[in-house]
Amino acid sequence: MFKSQLDKVIAAAGSLYALWVLGIISFLESAFLPIPVDPFALPVMMANRKRLWQAAIVASLASVAGGCLGYYIGAFLIDTAGTWIIKSYNLSDPFETVKTRLNHQGAWMIAVAAISPIPYKLGAIAAGAVNFSFPLFFAISLACRSLRFFAFALAIYFLGPRFQGVLKENTGLTTAIIVIVTIVGFAAVYFLN
């Protein structure tokens, strides 16, 4: 069952609109959506090897643009949209911790949020809320989000069909890993305290 679903996802990921969908999801995930972009990015990258690097570029740039929106929300809309987003995900305490750490370890906190399972949107909104240097935020985000998506692309490029075969043979495990990584990311935020 999972194998046929994965085949359908990869076939759809090879469509003309897949890069647009990847860009939109990457943007929204970085700004405020609670879902990771990885389950969308990987099939798009696997579906068409010719568009592998395009997918990595689209995911990276759209993700950084979403992070910039998150920064804007933190800087100018923290009392309305920012508070709603933070409270919706029950991240009030971790948000305060990230804000405090941004004042002492700003660049490292942005880098960790951009690469790790810790929600990038939390780092972006917090950076705006504490008036972290926008040019530095942008540069770190661009470098680290690109590193993340190009690492996926390199893995797919070098492992190619073997990587896709492993996913097909272990779809249950792959799904579990994605869910666990998402949960670990949100849990890691709680343990920042």
C-alpha positions as CSV (number, residue, x, y, z in Angstrom):
1,M,0.0,0.0,0.0
2,F,2.7,2.5,1.0
3,K,4.8,1.6,-2.1
4,S,2.0,2.4,-4.4
5,Q,1.3,5.7,-2.6
6,L,5.0,6.6,-2.8
7,D,4.9,5.9,-6.5
8,K,2.0,8.2,-6.9
9,V,3.7,10.9,-4.9
10,I,6.8,10.6,-7.0
11,A,4.8,10.7,-10.2
12,A,3.0,13.8,-9.1
13,A,6.3,15.3,-7.9
14,G,7.6,15.0,-11.5
15,S,4.7,17.2,-12.8
16,L,5.1,20.6,-14.2
17,Y,3.7,22.2,-11.1
18,A,5.8,20.4,-8.6
19,L,8.4,23.1,-8.3
20,W,5.7,25.7,-7.7
21,V,4.1,23.6,-5.0
22,L,7.5,22.9,-3.4
23,G,8.3,26.7,-3.4
24,I,4.9,27.5,-1.8
25,I,5.2,24.9,0.9
26,S,8.8,25.8,1.6
27,F,7.8,29.5,2.0
28,L,4.8,28.8,4.2
29,E,6.6,26.3,6.4
30,S,9.4,28.7,7.1
31,A,7.0,31.5,8.0
32,F,4.3,29.8,10.0
33,L,3.1,26.3,9.0
34,P,3.7,23.5,11.5
35,I,4.7,20.8,8.9
36,P,8.2,20.1,7.7
37,V,9.0,20.7,4.1
38,D,11.2,17.6,3.7
39,P,8.4,15.1,2.8
40,F,7.6,17.4,-0.1
41,A,11.1,18.3,-1.1
42,L,12.5,14.7,-1.3
43,P,9.9,13.3,-3.8
44,V,10.3,16.4,-6.0
45,M,14.0,15.9,-6.0
46,M,13.7,12.2,-6.7
47,A,11.1,12.5,-9.4
48,N,13.2,14.3,-12.0
49,R,17.0,14.1,-11.8
50,K,17.2,16.9,-14.4
51,R,15.4,19.2,-12.0
52,L,17.2,18.0,-8.9
53,W,19.3,21.2,-8.5
54,Q,16.4,23.4,-9.5
55,A,14.3,21.8,-6.7
56,A,17.1,22.5,-4.2
57,I,17.4,26.1,-5.3
58,V,13.6,26.7,-5.2
59,A,13.3,25.1,-1.8
60,S,16.2,27.1,-0.4
61,L,15.1,30.5,-1.8
62,A,11.5,30.0,-0.9
63,S,12.4,28.8,2.6
64,V,14.6,31.9,3.1
65,A,11.8,34.2,1.8
66,G,9.4,32.5,4.3
67,G,12.0,33.1,7.0
68,C,12.1,36.8,6.0
69,L,8.3,36.9,6.4
70,G,8.7,35.2,9.9
71,Y,11.3,37.9,10.7
72,Y,8.9,40.6,9.6
73,I,6.1,39.0,11.8
74,G,8.5,39.0,14.8
75,A,9.6,42.6,14.1
76,F,6.3,44.3,13.3
77,L,3.5,41.9,14.1
78,I,4.7,40.2,17.3
79,D,1.7,41.4,19.3
80,T,-0.8,40.1,16.8
81,A,0.1,37.4,14.3
82,G,3.4,36.5,16.0
83,T,1.7,35.8,19.4
84,W,-1.0,33.9,17.6
85,I,1.5,31.6,15.8
86,I,3.6,31.0,19.0
87,K,0.5,30.3,21.1
88,S,-1.1,28.1,18.4
89,Y,2.0,25.8,18.5
90,N,2.2,26.0,22.3
91,L,5.8,27.4,22.0
92,S,5.6,30.4,24.4
93,D,8.3,29.2,26.8
94,P,10.7,28.0,24.1
95,F,10.1,31.3,22.2
96,E,11.3,33.3,25.2
97,T,14.3,31.0,25.5
98,V,15.2,31.4,21.8
99,K,14.9,35.2,22.2
100,T,17.2,35.1,25.2
101,R,19.7,33.0,23.4
102,L,19.6,35.2,20.3
103,N,20.9,38.0,22.4
104,H,24.0,35.9,23.5
105,Q,24.4,33.3,20.7
106,G,22.5,35.0,17.8
107,A,24.3,33.7,14.8
108,W,24.5,30.2,16.2
109,M,20.8,30.1,17.1
110,I,19.8,31.1,13.6
111,A,22.1,28.5,12.1
112,V,20.8,25.7,14.4
113,A,17.2,26.7,13.6
114,A,17.9,26.8,9.9
115,I,19.6,23.4,9.7
116,S,18.2,21.2,12.5
117,P,14.7,19.9,13.2
118,I,14.1,22.9,15.5
119,P,11.4,24.9,13.8
120,Y,13.1,27.5,11.6
121,K,10.0,29.7,11.9
122,L,10.6,30.0,15.7
123,G,14.1,31.3,15.1
124,A,12.9,33.7,12.4
125,I,10.1,35.2,14.4
126,A,12.3,35.4,17.5
127,A,15.1,37.1,15.4
128,G,12.6,39.8,14.3
129,A,11.2,40.2,17.8
130,V,14.7,41.0,19.3
131,N,15.7,43.2,16.3
132,F,18.5,40.8,15.3
133,S,20.5,42.2,12.4
134,F,18.4,41.5,9.3
135,P,21.4,41.3,6.9
136,L,23.1,38.8,9.2
137,F,19.9,36.8,9.6
138,F,19.4,36.7,5.9
139,A,23.0,35.6,5.2
140,I,22.9,32.9,7.8
141,S,19.5,31.7,6.7
142,L,20.5,31.6,3.0
143,A,23.7,29.6,3.8
144,C,22.2,27.2,6.2
145,R,18.9,26.5,4.5
146,S,20.8,26.0,1.2
147,L,23.1,23.6,3.0
148,R,20.1,21.6,4.2
149,F,18.4,21.3,0.8
150,F,21.6,20.8,-1.2
151,A,22.6,18.0,1.2
152,F,19.4,16.3,0.3
153,A,20.1,16.9,-3.4
154,L,23.6,15.6,-3.1
155,A,22.4,12.4,-1.4
156,I,19.8,11.8,-4.1
157,Y,22.4,12.6,-6.9
158,F,25.0,10.2,-5.6
159,L,22.7,7.5,-4.2
160,G,20.1,7.9,-7.0
161,P,17.9,4.9,-7.6
162,R,19.3,3.1,-4.5
163,F,18.0,5.9,-2.3
164,Q,14.5,5.7,-4.0
165,G,14.6,1.9,-3.7
166,V,15.4,2.1,0.1
167,L,12.4,4.5,0.5
168,K,10.1,2.2,-1.4
169,E,11.1,-0.8,0.5
170,N,10.9,0.9,3.9
171,T,8.1,3.4,3.5
172,G,6.7,2.7,6.9
173,L,10.0,3.3,8.5
174,T,10.6,6.4,6.3
175,T,7.2,7.8,7.4
176,A,8.0,7.1,11.0
177,I,11.4,8.8,10.8
178,I,9.8,11.9,9.3
179,V,7.2,12.0,12.0
180,I,9.8,11.4,14.7
181,V,12.1,14.1,13.3
182,T,9.2,16.6,13.4
183,I,8.4,15.7,16.9
184,V,12.0,15.8,18.0
185,G,12.3,19.3,16.5
186,F,9.4,20.6,18.5
187,A,10.6,18.7,21.6
188,A,14.1,20.1,21.2
189,V,12.6,23.6,21.5
190,Y,11.0,22.7,24.8
191,F,14.4,21.4,26.1
192,L,16.1,24.6,25.2
193,N,14.9,26.0,28.6
